Amino acid sequence: MKMLMHVTFPHEPFNTLVKKGTAAILLDEILDDIKPFSVWFSEEYGLRSAILIVNVANASSIPFYSEPFYLNFEADVHFQVVMSPEDLANSGLEDLGKKWS
């Protein structure tokens, strides 16, 4: 299942990792491991953040995606189910509209 994964990094330990020159290395290692469909880095409320699209096979796979960020950056990680236009087209939305109207 495709999920939007939103990661928010606190200033520490991220600042220390940047100063040591290891923040980018850790991020590259994590991204190489979890293989997201896409990744965008941004800012949210004054904090560094990342938005990723990942394919989560089942609920037990969530730690595979989140733990590297928790353990290395003490980050907050939130997941939200997302659909592509094709997913929405296959959802039976029109039938649901007829059934529940």
trRosetta pair geometry for C-beta under 8 A, 3 or more apart (Angstrom, degrees):
i j d omega theta_ij theta_ji phi_ij phi_ji
1 55 7.1 146 65 -159 27 60
1 56 5.4 -32 64 68 83 83
1 57 7.5 134 12 -119 71 12
1 81 6.2 -38 159 -129 121 99
2 37 7.4 -10 -133 -4 107 147
2 53 6.1 -3 -169 -174 102 99
2 54 7.4 155 -150 82 54 35
2 55 5.8 -34 -92 -100 59 66
2 56 7.8 129 -120 20 10 76
2 81 7.3 93 84 -161 61 60
2 82 5.2 -72 116 72 103 86
2 83 7.1 137 62 -96 120 29
2 84 6.9 79 21 -30 163 89
2 87 7.4 -122 28 -47 125 156
3 53 7.4 163 81 -152 38 54
3 54 5.6 -23 62 65 88 83
3 55 7.7 144 16 -109 78 18
3 56 4.9 13 2 2 129 120
3 79 4.9 -5 174 -165 135 99
3 80 6.3 145 -163 69 80 36
3 81 5.7 -49 -105 -98 78 42
3 82 6.3 132 -131 12 23 87
4 51 6.6 -18 -169 -167 97 92
4 52 7.5 145 -161 78 49 46
4 53 6.1 -31 -100 -98 58 68
4 79 7.2 145 77 -158 53 47
4 80 4.6 -16 57 62 102 96
4 81 7.9 -9 15 68 80 4
4 82 4.8 83 -30 -34 95 129
5 36 7.3 -116 39 -111 126 127
5 51 7.4 149 78 -159 54 43
5 52 4.4 -20 62 65 105 98
5 53 7.4 173 15 -90 84 17
5 54 5.2 25 -15 7 129 117
5 65 6.0 -114 -111 159 154 133
5 66 7.7 -149 -151 -79 121 78
5 77 6.5 -12 -172 -165 93 97
5 78 7.4 158 -156 80 46 46
5 79 5.7 -14 -102 -102 70 72
6 49 6.8 -6 -175 -176 83 116
6 50 7.6 168 -154 86 41 52
6 51 5.6 -8 -106 -107 72 74
6 52 8.0 -170 -73 26 30 69
6 77 7.2 153 80 -154 51 47
6 78 4.6 -13 58 59 102 97
6 79 7.8 -167 20 -74 74 27
6 80 7.3 29 -8 3 109 108
7 49 6.2 159 87 -160 57 64
7 50 4.4 -1 57 55 109 94
7 51 7.7 -160 24 -71 73 32
7 52 7.1 30 -5 1 110 108
7 69 5.1 -108 -135 -147 129 156
7 73 7.9 61 173 80 119 144
7 75 5.1 12 -171 162 94 142
7 76 7.2 155 -155 80 46 52
7 77 5.3 -8 -102 -102 76 78
8 44 6.0 -81 -110 64 109 124
8 47 5.2 51 -171 112 97 137
8 48 7.6 141 -159 86 51 52
8 49 4.8 -22 -103 -104 64 96
8 75 6.1 157 75 -165 43 86
8 76 4.5 -5 55 55 101 101
8 77 8.0 -161 23 -70 67 38
9 14 4.7 76 157 -61 123 145
9 47 6.2 177 67 170 57 100
9 48 4.3 -20 55 77 117 102
9 49 6.7 -165 11 -83 79 40
9 50 7.6 55 -25 -6 107 94
9 69 7.9 -110 -86 -165 84 101
9 73 5.1 -59 -127 168 98 131
9 75 4.9 -40 -95 -103 59 102
10 13 7.7 57 81 8 97 45
10 14 6.7 170 83 0 50 108
10 47 6.7 -44 -105 -136 33 125
10 73 7.6 157 36 157 74 81
10 74 5.7 -40 31 99 121 106
10 75 7.1 -161 1 -100 75 47
10 76 7.9 89 -41 -13 87 90
11 14 6.1 -110 -170 51 24 102
11 15 5.3 12 170 -24 78 116
11 47 7.2 -109 -50 -120 70 82
12 15 5.7 -45 -84 32 65 102
12 16 6.1 52 -136 -8 83 107
12 74 7.7 6 112 52 59 138
13 16 4.9 -57 -167 46 74 116
13 17 5.6 76 134 -27 90 101
13 73 6.5 -142 59 -139 90 44
13 74 6.1 104 7 12 93 115
14 17 5.6 -59 -147 38 32 111
14 18 6.3 35 155 -22 67 103
14 23 6.1 65 -159 -118 70 130
14 48 6.0 -161 169 35 166 139
14 73 5.9 36 -73 -148 89 100
15 18 5.7 -53 -150 33 32 112
15 19 6.4 29 154 -16 65 106
16 19 5.7 -55 -148 38 32 111
16 20 6.3 25 154 -13 66 109
17 20 5.7 -58 -144 43 32 108
17 22 5.0 -90 -162 75 83 88
17 23 3.9 111 121 -70 107 84
17 26 6.6 -44 -170 13 140 138
17 72 8.0 66 -95 164 155 90
17 73 7.5 -66 1 -104 156 80
18 21 7.6 38 177 -72 30 27
18 23 4.6 -9 -75 -5 61 142
20 23 7.8 121 60 -25 85 77
21 24 7.8 -44 -176 31 53 99
21 25 7.5 50 138 -10 68 117
22 25 5.1 -61 -154 44 56 117
22 26 5.8 57 150 -24 84 103
23 26 6.0 -58 -151 36 27 108
23 27 6.4 25 154 -16 64 108
24 27 5.6 -53 -145 38 33 112
24 28 6.2 36 155 -21 66 105
25 28 5.8 -55 -150 36 28 111
25 29 6.5 28 153 -19 63 106
26 29 5.7 -56 -149 36 32 111
26 30 6.3 29 155 -17 66 106
26 72 5.2 171 -175 176 137 144
26 73 7.5 153 123 -54 142 97
27 30 5.8 -56 -147 37 31 110
27 31 6.1 25 158 -14 67 110
28 31 5.9 -59 -142 41 28 107
28 32 6.1 32 157 -21 64 108
29 32 5.8 -55 -146 36 27 113
29 33 6.4 24 155 -18 62 109
29 68 8.0 -156 106 -160 91 136
30 33 5.8 -63 -153 37 30 110
30 34 6.2 1 164 1 70 111
30 68 4.3 155 -122 138 110 145
30 69 6.9 90 -155 -61 156 72
30 72 7.1 -132 -61 33 129 152
31 34 6.4 -62 -130 48 29 92
31 35 7.5 99 169 -75 55 28
31 36 6.5 -61 -144 15 82 101
31 39 6.3 -34 -125 -51 127 161
32 35 7.3 10 -179 -66 25 71
33 68 6.9 142 69 -63 139 157
34 52 7.7 33 112 165 132 157
34 54 6.4 -41 160 -119 111 129
34 64 6.9 144 -111 138 92 87
34 65 5.3 94 -138 -117 133 71
34 68 7.1 -133 -39 25 121 142
36 39 5.2 102 77 -59 139 92
36 52 4.1 -85 -128 -169 157 111
36 53 5.9 119 -178 66 99 50
36 54 4.9 -67 -115 -80 82 79
37 52 7.9 129 44 176 67 73
37 53 4.2 -47 56 94 111 106
37 54 6.9 -170 2 -88 84 27
37 55 7.0 90 -40 -33 107 91
38 52 6.9 176 89 -149 52 52
38 53 4.9 33 43 28 86 109
39 50 6.2 -16 -166 -172 94 110
39 51 7.4 151 -156 81 45 50
39 52 4.9 -7 -104 -103 75 85
40 50 6.9 156 82 -158 46 60
40 51 4.7 -10 60 58 98 98
40 52 7.8 -172 25 -73 62 45
41 48 7.2 -20 -170 -170 100 91
41 49 7.2 153 -159 87 55 48
41 50 5.2 -29 -102 -101 66 79
42 49 5.1 -28 73 72 81 97
42 50 7.3 149 23 -96 73 29
42 51 6.5 18 10 -6 120 105
43 46 7.0 9 178 -109 106 11
43 47 6.8 151 -159 73 66 35
43 48 6.5 -47 -105 -105 65 37
43 49 6.3 129 -127 19 14 95
44 47 5.7 -29 69 61 71 88
44 49 4.3 30 6 -20 110 149
53 82 6.8 -75 -127 57 101 145
54 65 5.5 107 142 -119 172 142
56 59 7.7 50 155 -89 121 28
56 61 5.0 170 -158 85 76 121
56 62 6.2 26 -143 -78 134 66
56 65 6.8 -69 -92 -13 101 144
56 79 7.2 28 -32 -153 157 140
57 61 5.0 105 43 -31 84 153
58 61 5.6 110 57 -4 58 103
59 62 6.0 -20 -171 -14 50 114
60 63 7.6 -35 178 19 49 100
61 64 5.1 -43 -171 24 65 124
61 65 6.9 52 142 -12 81 101
62 65 6.1 -66 -160 41 39 104
62 66 5.8 10 158 -2 77 119
62 79 6.5 -85 -131 -34 112 158
63 66 5.8 -70 -127 52 34 96
63 67 4.8 36 -178 -32 78 114
64 67 7.0 -21 -103 23 10 108
65 68 7.7 -76 177 24 24 100
65 77 7.6 166 119 179 89 146
65 79 7.9 89 91 -86 139 120
66 69 6.0 -72 -165 44 47 106
66 70 5.9 42 148 -21 83 110
66 77 4.3 175 -133 90 100 159
66 79 7.8 -80 -65 -45 119 111
67 70 5.3 -55 -138 40 37 112
67 71 5.6 24 169 -12 73 113
68 71 6.3 -61 -136 44 23 103
68 72 5.8 -2 173 4 63 120
69 72 6.6 -63 -125 49 21 93
69 73 5.4 -40 -166 43 61 115
69 75 4.1 -58 162 53 101 132
69 77 5.4 115 80 -65 138 124
70 73 7.6 -61 -95 57 4 71
70 74 6.8 31 -166 -117 46 28
70 75 6.3 -102 -80 53 38 73
70 77 6.7 -78 -54 -1 88 122
83 87 3.6 -138 -161 93 93 129
83 88 4.9 116 128 -53 133 80
83 91 7.1 -2 -146 -61 158 128
84 87 4.7 105 46 1 70 101
84 88 7.2 -135 93 -1 40 85
85 88 5.7 -55 -150 38 34 112
85 89 6.3 37 151 -22 66 106
86 89 5.5 -52 -147 35 33 114
86 90 6.4 19 157 -8 65 110
87 90 6.0 -68 -149 45 28 102
87 91 6.5 51 149 -54 63 98
88 91 5.4 -34 -152 -6 35 125
88 93 6.9 8 -180 -31 75 136
91 96 7.8 -40 133 -4 92 131
92 95 4.5 -42 -178 42 91 118
92 96 5.9 98 121 -26 87 94
93 96 5.7 -56 -149 36 32 112
93 97 6.4 37 152 -24 65 103
94 97 5.5 -50 -151 31 33 115
94 98 6.7 31 152 -16 64 102
95 98 5.7 -53 -150 36 34 109
95 99 6.2 33 153 -19 66 108
96 99 5.6 -56 -144 39 32 112
96 100 6.0 -1 168 7 69 114
97 100 6.7 -74 -137 51 20 88
97 101 5.8 23 166 -31 63 119
98 101 6.2 -57 -133 27 22 111
